[in-house]
Amino acid sequence: MKLIGSKTEQDLREQLIKSKESLFGSEEKKRLLEVLRNIYPKMNTVYILHWIPEQGEDIYKVLIDDNMIAVVELNRYNTKVEPEVQLMSVPLIYSRTQ
C-alpha cells in the first residue's frame, strides 16, 4: 500500500497516536499494558486497533511494533482471572514499484 498523505491517512495516524497515548498514560488501561509486556517483553510500540466492551470482559485488538497482532480478553470485574491472549504475526508484504 502506498501512502499518499490523504486526510484519511492523517486521521488514522492521529487515532493510532491517541490510542498509544491512552494505553501508556491511562490508569484504566494499566492492566492491559502489563499483560502485553508479559507476553511480548521486547515491544517498543503498541497501538489499540479495536476495543469491544462486553458485559463481563473487555476485548482488545492491538498492534505490537509492526509485526504482531494480539487479541486480549480481560475480565472486567475479577482481575485474578487470567487474561485470554491470542498472538498472530503480521506477514511482511513488500511491493515493488516500477
C-alpha positions, 0 to 999 in steps of 0.5 A: 500500500502506498501512502499518499498523505490523504486526510484519511491517512492523517486521521488514522495516524492521529487515532493510532497516536491517541490510542498509544497515548491512552494505553501508556498514560491511562490508569484504566488501561494499566492492566492491559499494558502489563499483560502485553509486556508479559507476553511480548517483553521486547515491544517498543510500540503498541497501538489499540486497533479495536476495543469491544466492551462486553458485559463481563470482559473487555476485548482488545485488538492491538498492534505490537511494533509492526509485526504482531497482532494480539487479541486480549480478553480481560475480565472486567470485574475479577482481575485474578482471572487470567487474561485470554491472549491470542498472538498472530504475526503480521506477514511482511508484504513488500511491493515493488514499484516500477 
